[in-house]
Amino acid sequence: MAKDPYEIIKRRYITEKATMLSKLKDSQSNASVRKCESPKYVFLVDPNANKTEIADALEEIYVARNIKVKKVNTILDKPKIFARKGNRNAGRGVMQKKAIVTLTRGDTLED
């Protein structure tokens, strides 16, 4: 039974660093940055999903834009342990898995 692509891809992860990654293809600041011709986007994904499932789910979600996924890198963020105010028990954050997806040259998710 195949998973629903919206169960694999939870949402796009937009931070300052993730936005900078997607804009690298337009930057001409130095020689190493000019080599980044493919856009990169960051998504929060299901912790049990593998790279091929992530790539197939993205291509299925964005079928109208006709994108092709070139490469997928994943990062597993461990839950952060923190002290709760007025309580002896420590709290725990949520474990997240991020996928940095590189699209083929010329593809984009922006309008």
C-alpha positions, 0 to 999 in steps of 0.5 A: 500500500503506497503512502499518501504524499501529504503524509510524507511531506508535512510542510515547507520549512521556511527560515532565514537559512532555508530562504537563503538556500533557495536564493543561491541560484540567483546569487553571483557574489563569489565563484563558489556560489555561482556554481549553485545552479539548482534551487534547494528547498527545505521540507519537514517530512515524516521521520520514517520516510526514506529519500526515494519516498520523499522525492516521489512524493514531491514530484507527485505533489508538484505535478502541475509544475513538472518538477524533477528532484535531483537530490535529497539530503535528510537531517534528523533533529533530536528533541531538545531537553529543557527545564520547565519553570517551577517544575523539577521535571525536564521537558522535551521538544519534538523530534523532526526530520528535515529534507533538503531537496535539490531540484533540476536546473531551471525548476522552481517552486516559486511563482 
